[in-house]
Amino acid sequence: MATDLVIVGCGGHGREVLTIVHAVNKASDHGSAWRIAGFVDDAPSEVNLKRLRALGADYLGRIHVLATLPAETHVALGIGDPRGRQTVVDRMAAYPRPAAVLVHPDATVGPDLVHGEGLLVFAGARVTTNVVLGRHVHLNQNATVGHDCVLGDFVSINPLAAVSGGCRVDSGALVGAGAVVLQQRHVATAATVGAAACVVRDVPSHAVVKGVPAR
């Protein structure tokens, strides 16, 4: 029997999460794994609501609507920004619901992956061996995470980014689209690695680095 799922966030990232759900359901050997109950968002734009309707998805209302849903209803955070995602999770503590783990069937993950709740792995992402991922980590399209990496809670690895082996990426950090983090590097808490940057040295907490080499 399918499990009810609510996606939090009506923007483009939330709609991309919907594509993971559809792909997981299509690949399921036992019928649909998830039933989309709808989307919640405190301030959806009219454009995004129109795009949801075009996908046949329902807008349920503001985030507090979760309190009215059955306790077994799962949630998936369709919020791309790590700090925004953490803020919403903190708010949702008032009406806790289990967080779904969604892995697109066109992604690959190592058999020894260890992860927290709310992991989203988008199409084409690759995770190799002895990798640890925290809560609500998002690995976007065609991102790669190499061997022996540890990623903290709420980390986002954006499309086509590559985190090489033996790296640590701490809570709330973001690695931008097409960026590369070389092996054994440390990207500290809430740091941002700009798109197409190449990280050759450790990145301090809350820093924003860009360029090749990233500085």
Residue frames as qw, qx, qy, qz and C-alpha x, y, z in Angstrom:
[[0.000, 0.888, 0.460, 0.000, 0.00, 0.00, 0.00],
 [0.395, 0.567, -0.027, 0.723, 1.31, 3.44, -0.92],
 [0.415, -0.497, -0.410, 0.642, 2.42, 5.84, 1.81],
 [0.128, 0.945, 0.280, 0.106, 1.08, 9.38, 1.75],
 [0.594, -0.114, 0.028, 0.796, 3.72, 12.00, 1.03],
 [0.081, 0.970, 0.212, -0.090, 3.63, 15.79, 1.23],
 [0.631, 0.262, 0.029, 0.730, 6.27, 17.88, -0.51],
 [0.259, -0.832, -0.223, 0.438, 7.22, 21.06, 1.32],
 [0.165, -0.541, 0.336, 0.753, 7.95, 23.85, -1.15],
 [0.637, 0.615, 0.434, -0.168, 6.11, 24.67, -4.37],
 [0.143, 0.816, -0.370, -0.420, 9.07, 26.05, -6.31],
 [0.659, 0.526, -0.497, -0.206, 11.19, 24.38, -8.95],
 [0.075, 0.387, -0.885, 0.247, 13.13, 22.27, -6.47],
 [0.557, 0.042, 0.636, -0.532, 9.89, 20.93, -5.01],
 [0.800, 0.438, -0.024, -0.410, 8.66, 20.01, -8.47],
 [0.436, 0.530, -0.727, -0.011, 11.96, 18.24, -9.10],
 [0.286, -0.202, 0.845, -0.403, 11.32, 16.21, -5.96],
 [0.758, 0.275, 0.288, -0.517, 8.01, 15.22, -7.52],
 [0.670, 0.525, -0.471, -0.232, 9.92, 13.78, -10.49],
 [0.061, 0.365, -0.898, 0.236, 11.88, 11.54, -8.09],
 [0.541, 0.052, 0.647, -0.535, 8.63, 10.29, -6.57],
 [0.781, 0.437, -0.040, -0.444, 7.15, 9.51, -9.98],
 [0.498, 0.527, -0.686, -0.054, 10.32, 7.65, -11.01],
 [0.160, -0.252, 0.873, -0.384, 10.42, 5.66, -7.75],
 [0.682, 0.197, 0.449, -0.543, 6.77, 4.69, -8.18],
 [0.728, 0.515, -0.290, -0.347, 7.32, 3.65, -11.79],
 [0.390, 0.477, -0.782, 0.096, 10.27, 1.46, -10.82],
 [0.486, -0.294, 0.646, -0.510, 8.54, -0.15, -7.84],
 [0.216, 0.060, -0.952, -0.209, 7.96, -3.89, -8.05],
 [0.077, -0.394, -0.865, 0.301, 4.92, -3.67, -5.81],
 [0.025, 0.835, 0.496, 0.237, 2.94, -0.83, -7.32],
 [0.086, 0.801, -0.094, 0.584, 3.25, 2.79, -6.22],
 [0.556, -0.122, -0.572, 0.591, 5.42, 3.28, -3.15],
 [0.097, -0.280, -0.307, 0.905, 4.20, 6.83, -2.54],
 [0.104, 0.739, 0.620, 0.242, 0.91, 8.66, -2.95],
 [0.218, 0.169, -0.065, 0.959, 1.36, 12.40, -3.37],
 [0.101, -0.676, -0.659, 0.316, -1.07, 14.03, -0.96],
 [0.200, 0.933, 0.214, 0.208, -0.02, 17.46, -2.18],
 [0.499, 0.317, -0.209, 0.779, 2.31, 20.39, -1.60],
 [0.338, -0.862, -0.322, 0.197, 2.54, 22.87, 1.26],
 [0.471, 0.250, 0.011, 0.846, 4.18, 26.28, 1.11],
 [0.161, -0.620, -0.447, 0.624, 3.71, 29.45, 3.16],
 [0.183, 0.749, -0.022, -0.636, 4.00, 31.84, 0.21],
 [0.591, 0.168, 0.663, 0.428, 3.75, 30.12, -3.18],
 [0.099, 0.353, -0.263, -0.892, 3.80, 32.35, -6.23],
 [0.712, 0.428, 0.218, -0.512, 0.93, 32.26, -8.71],
 [0.500, 0.573, -0.592, -0.266, 3.36, 31.03, -11.34],
 [0.042, 0.283, -0.945, 0.158, 4.41, 28.07, -9.23],
 [0.534, 0.190, 0.643, -0.515, 0.81, 27.23, -8.32],
 [0.693, 0.531, -0.126, -0.471, -0.04, 27.21, -12.02],
 [0.376, 0.499, -0.776, -0.092, 2.90, 24.89, -12.69],
 [0.269, -0.105, 0.887, -0.361, 1.75, 22.55, -9.93],
 [0.673, 0.358, 0.363, -0.537, -1.73, 22.39, -11.41],
 [0.593, 0.572, -0.441, -0.356, -0.23, 21.56, -14.80],
 [0.208, 0.341, -0.911, 0.101, 1.43, 18.55, -13.14],
 [0.670, -0.338, -0.566, -0.342, -1.85, 17.45, -11.57],
 [0.461, -0.106, -0.655, 0.589, -0.60, 18.19, -8.05],
 [0.324, -0.820, -0.424, -0.207, -2.63, 19.81, -5.27],
 [0.164, 0.418, -0.390, 0.804, -1.66, 22.78, -3.13],
 [0.490, -0.473, -0.722, 0.119, -2.81, 22.00, 0.41],
 [0.280, -0.932, -0.145, -0.180, -2.00, 25.33, 2.05],
 [0.017, -0.824, 0.471, -0.315, 0.57, 26.72, 4.46],
 [0.391, 0.318, -0.834, 0.227, 3.02, 24.50, 6.31],
 [0.333, -0.170, 0.654, -0.658, 0.87, 24.34, 9.45],
 [0.806, 0.096, -0.214, -0.543, -1.56, 22.19, 7.44],
 [0.485, 0.266, -0.826, 0.113, 0.77, 19.30, 8.28],
 [0.194, -0.147, 0.718, -0.652, -0.71, 19.31, 11.78],
 [0.708, 0.144, 0.192, -0.664, -4.08, 18.21, 10.36],
 [0.697, 0.350, -0.564, -0.272, -2.71, 15.23, 8.41],
 [0.954, -0.270, -0.118, -0.056, -2.38, 11.67, 9.71],
 [0.481, -0.765, 0.411, 0.120, 0.73, 11.05, 11.81],
 [0.773, -0.064, 0.543, 0.321, 2.04, 8.50, 9.32],
 [0.524, 0.840, 0.116, 0.076, 2.10, 11.04, 6.47],
 [0.714, -0.192, 0.142, 0.658, 5.69, 11.51, 5.31],
 [0.161, 0.953, 0.004, -0.256, 7.29, 14.75, 4.15],
 [0.743, 0.150, 0.205, 0.620, 9.99, 15.61, 1.63],
 [0.166, -0.789, -0.053, 0.589, 11.71, 18.99, 1.74],
 [0.604, 0.567, 0.365, 0.425, 11.62, 20.59, -1.71],
 [0.118, -0.988, 0.056, 0.081, 13.82, 23.49, -0.61],
 [0.796, 0.459, -0.174, 0.355, 17.18, 23.88, -2.30],
 [0.088, 0.740, -0.386, 0.544, 18.87, 26.31, 0.10],
 [0.568, -0.057, -0.752, 0.331, 20.45, 24.46, 3.06],
 [0.045, -0.024, -0.512, 0.858, 19.70, 27.16, 5.62],
 [0.542, -0.060, -0.130, -0.828, 16.15, 27.57, 4.39],
 [0.715, -0.074, -0.670, -0.185, 15.70, 23.83, 4.62],
 [0.395, -0.063, -0.723, 0.564, 16.96, 23.79, 8.21],
 [0.213, -0.043, 0.251, -0.943, 14.67, 26.66, 9.17],
 [0.682, -0.086, -0.337, -0.643, 11.64, 24.82, 7.84],
 [0.664, -0.077, -0.736, 0.110, 12.61, 21.59, 9.61],
 [0.159, -0.006, -0.593, 0.789, 12.94, 23.52, 12.87],
 [0.446, -0.043, 0.037, -0.893, 9.45, 24.96, 12.36],
 [0.724, -0.039, -0.549, -0.416, 8.02, 21.54, 11.56],
 [0.265, 0.100, -0.850, 0.445, 9.12, 20.25, 14.97],
 [0.398, -0.011, 0.384, -0.833, 5.78, 21.54, 16.28],
 [0.850, 0.215, 0.185, -0.444, 3.97, 18.96, 14.14],
 [0.206, -0.488, 0.806, 0.262, 6.50, 16.19, 13.48],
 [0.896, 0.341, 0.076, -0.275, 6.06, 13.90, 10.52],
 [0.774, -0.219, 0.467, 0.367, 8.54, 11.27, 9.29],
 [0.213, 0.755, -0.363, -0.504, 10.87, 12.44, 6.53],
 [0.931, 0.331, 0.149, -0.045, 10.97, 10.31, 3.40],
 [0.370, -0.502, 0.612, 0.486, 14.21, 9.04, 1.90],
 [0.724, 0.627, 0.202, -0.203, 13.95, 9.29, -1.89],
 [0.364, -0.451, 0.638, 0.508, 16.57, 7.91, -4.26],
 [0.623, 0.549, -0.183, -0.526, 15.95, 8.26, -7.98],
 [0.934, 0.032, 0.352, 0.043, 16.27, 4.89, -9.74],
 [0.693, 0.650, -0.062, 0.306, 18.73, 6.46, -12.19],
 [0.141, -0.826, 0.476, -0.268, 21.08, 7.32, -9.30],
 [0.834, 0.036, -0.524, 0.167, 23.58, 4.88, -7.78],
 [0.389, -0.755, 0.369, -0.378, 24.54, 4.58, -4.13],
 [0.320, 0.372, -0.853, 0.181, 27.05, 2.25, -2.52],
 [0.692, -0.344, -0.613, -0.165, 25.72, -0.68, -0.47],
 [0.565, -0.292, -0.514, 0.575, 27.49, 0.61, 2.64],
 [0.022, -0.507, -0.063, -0.859, 25.98, 4.10, 2.54],
 [0.278, -0.481, -0.681, 0.477, 24.90, 5.40, 5.96],
 [0.004, -0.380, -0.229, -0.896, 22.39, 8.26, 5.95],
 [0.119, 0.231, 0.598, -0.758, 19.93, 10.19, 8.04],
 [0.332, 0.628, 0.685, -0.166, 16.28, 10.95, 7.42],
 [0.264, 0.869, 0.149, -0.391, 15.14, 13.12, 4.54],
 [0.361, -0.357, 0.605, 0.613, 17.90, 12.20, 2.09],
 [0.659, 0.672, 0.197, -0.275, 17.06, 13.14, -1.51],
 [0.422, -0.320, 0.647, 0.549, 19.18, 11.73, -4.33],
 [0.539, 0.640, 0.031, -0.546, 18.27, 13.07, -7.75],
 [0.902, 0.410, 0.137, 0.021, 18.67, 11.47, -11.18],
 [0.666, 0.632, -0.236, 0.317, 22.23, 10.69, -12.22],
 [0.301, -0.803, 0.436, -0.273, 23.82, 11.26, -8.82],
 [0.823, 0.174, -0.516, 0.164, 26.59, 8.86, -7.80],
 [0.476, -0.716, 0.408, -0.306, 27.64, 7.91, -4.27],
 [0.588, 0.392, -0.707, 0.020, 30.43, 5.36, -3.96],
 [0.778, -0.218, -0.575, 0.128, 31.62, 3.54, -0.83],
 [0.531, -0.348, -0.470, 0.613, 31.94, 4.18, 2.91],
 [0.002, -0.393, -0.114, -0.912, 29.99, 7.45, 2.67],
 [0.174, -0.505, -0.711, 0.458, 28.06, 8.96, 5.58],
 [0.044, -0.436, -0.308, -0.845, 25.31, 11.50, 4.88],
 [0.042, 0.130, 0.610, -0.780, 23.44, 13.46, 7.54],
 [0.256, 0.595, 0.699, -0.303, 19.80, 14.49, 7.78],
 [0.366, 0.854, 0.283, -0.236, 18.07, 16.20, 4.85],
 [0.310, -0.437, 0.541, 0.648, 21.08, 16.04, 2.54],
 [0.674, 0.658, 0.201, -0.270, 20.27, 16.83, -1.10],
 [0.429, -0.282, 0.645, 0.566, 22.43, 15.36, -3.87],
 [0.505, 0.635, 0.083, -0.579, 21.24, 17.03, -7.04],
 [0.871, 0.476, 0.089, -0.085, 21.29, 15.85, -10.65],
 [0.798, 0.478, -0.197, 0.311, 24.57, 14.22, -11.71],
 [0.236, -0.818, 0.445, -0.276, 26.40, 15.16, -8.53],
 [0.833, 0.113, -0.518, 0.159, 29.08, 12.75, -7.30],
 [0.488, -0.744, 0.368, -0.270, 30.34, 11.93, -3.81],
 [0.590, 0.444, -0.669, 0.079, 33.49, 9.84, -3.61],
 [0.769, -0.189, -0.586, 0.168, 34.71, 7.21, -1.18],
 [0.563, -0.271, -0.487, 0.610, 35.07, 7.81, 2.55],
 [0.013, -0.409, -0.042, -0.912, 33.26, 11.16, 2.59],
 [0.173, -0.509, -0.725, 0.431, 31.20, 12.53, 5.46],
 [0.060, -0.423, -0.273, -0.862, 28.50, 15.11, 4.74],
 [0.018, 0.157, 0.654, -0.740, 26.66, 16.80, 7.61],
 [0.214, 0.626, 0.707, -0.250, 23.00, 17.69, 8.02],
 [0.283, 0.864, 0.264, -0.323, 21.30, 19.89, 5.40],
 [0.288, -0.437, 0.536, 0.663, 24.21, 19.82, 2.97],
 [0.692, 0.648, 0.202, -0.247, 23.40, 20.49, -0.70],
 [0.417, -0.277, 0.629, 0.595, 25.59, 19.20, -3.51],
 [0.482, 0.620, 0.082, -0.614, 24.29, 20.96, -6.60],
 [0.880, 0.439, 0.169, -0.063, 24.06, 19.59, -10.16],
 [0.758, 0.560, -0.192, 0.274, 27.29, 18.28, -11.70],
 [0.208, -0.813, 0.474, -0.267, 29.34, 19.05, -8.58],
 [0.855, 0.114, -0.485, 0.143, 31.98, 16.52, -7.52],
 [0.488, -0.747, 0.383, -0.240, 33.12, 15.86, -3.97],
 [0.588, 0.445, -0.673, 0.059, 36.28, 13.77, -4.14],
 [0.804, -0.233, -0.539, 0.099, 37.28, 10.95, -1.82],
 [0.592, -0.208, -0.471, 0.620, 37.98, 11.49, 1.85],
 [0.005, 0.414, 0.013, 0.910, 36.28, 14.90, 2.10],
 [0.147, -0.504, -0.724, 0.449, 34.21, 16.33, 4.93],
 [0.086, -0.419, -0.289, -0.856, 31.41, 18.78, 4.19],
 [0.081, -0.184, -0.726, 0.658, 29.86, 20.11, 7.39],
 [0.113, 0.629, 0.738, -0.217, 26.28, 20.98, 8.26],
 [0.187, 0.863, 0.286, -0.372, 24.51, 23.56, 6.12],
 [0.214, -0.493, 0.496, 0.682, 27.25, 23.85, 3.49],
 [0.708, 0.622, 0.243, -0.230, 26.50, 24.15, -0.22],
 [0.430, -0.277, 0.612, 0.603, 28.70, 23.01, -3.10],
 [0.431, 0.599, 0.017, -0.675, 27.58, 24.88, -6.21],
 [0.860, 0.453, 0.204, -0.120, 26.79, 23.54, -9.66],
 [0.752, 0.595, -0.170, 0.227, 29.81, 22.15, -11.47],
 [0.186, -0.828, 0.477, -0.228, 32.18, 22.77, -8.55],
 [0.839, 0.128, -0.501, 0.171, 34.90, 20.33, -7.54],
 [0.514, -0.759, 0.345, -0.203, 36.16, 19.64, -4.03],
 [0.553, 0.484, -0.674, 0.076, 39.53, 17.89, -4.25],
 [0.802, -0.217, -0.553, 0.066, 40.34, 14.87, -2.13],
 [0.589, -0.268, -0.511, 0.566, 40.78, 15.15, 1.64],
 [0.030, 0.341, -0.042, 0.939, 39.45, 18.72, 1.77],
 [0.146, -0.487, -0.738, 0.443, 37.16, 20.09, 4.50],
 [0.112, -0.470, -0.294, -0.825, 34.26, 22.44, 3.72],
 [0.121, -0.120, -0.718, 0.675, 33.17, 23.75, 7.10],
 [0.084, 0.579, 0.746, -0.318, 29.76, 24.63, 8.53],
 [0.247, 0.848, 0.367, -0.291, 27.47, 26.81, 6.37],
 [0.215, -0.478, 0.459, 0.718, 30.20, 27.53, 3.82],
 [0.686, 0.639, 0.239, -0.252, 29.33, 28.10, 0.17],
 [0.457, -0.230, 0.615, 0.600, 31.43, 26.87, -2.73],
 [0.404, 0.582, -0.054, -0.703, 30.51, 28.85, -5.83],
 [0.867, 0.426, 0.227, -0.121, 29.50, 27.30, -9.12],
 [0.781, 0.568, -0.142, 0.220, 32.40, 25.84, -11.16],
 [0.206, -0.839, 0.470, -0.180, 34.90, 26.52, -8.36],
 [0.831, 0.152, -0.505, 0.177, 37.76, 24.13, -7.57],
 [0.565, -0.775, 0.190, -0.208, 38.47, 23.70, -3.85],
 [0.722, 0.384, -0.484, 0.311, 42.15, 22.94, -3.30],
 [0.204, 0.190, -0.650, 0.707, 42.36, 23.99, 0.37],
 [0.164, -0.479, -0.811, 0.294, 39.99, 23.79, 3.33],
 [0.109, -0.555, -0.297, -0.769, 37.07, 26.23, 3.41],
 [0.049, 0.003, -0.644, 0.763, 36.29, 27.94, 6.76],
 [0.046, 0.574, 0.780, -0.247, 32.85, 28.13, 8.35],
 [0.180, 0.838, 0.369, -0.361, 30.43, 30.58, 6.70],
 [0.180, -0.478, 0.444, 0.736, 32.97, 31.47, 4.00],
 [0.713, 0.632, 0.234, -0.194, 31.98, 31.98, 0.37],
 [0.367, -0.469, 0.600, 0.535, 34.66, 30.85, -2.08],
 [0.724, 0.631, 0.220, -0.168, 34.72, 30.88, -5.87],
 [0.318, 0.823, -0.441, -0.166, 37.06, 30.55, -8.81],
 [0.980, 0.072, -0.038, 0.181, 39.90, 28.23, -9.74],
 [0.376, -0.201, -0.859, 0.283, 41.50, 27.72, -7.35],
 [0.348, -0.772, -0.453, -0.277, 38.66, 28.66, -4.99],
 [0.397, -0.057, -0.411, 0.819, 39.44, 31.52, -2.64]]
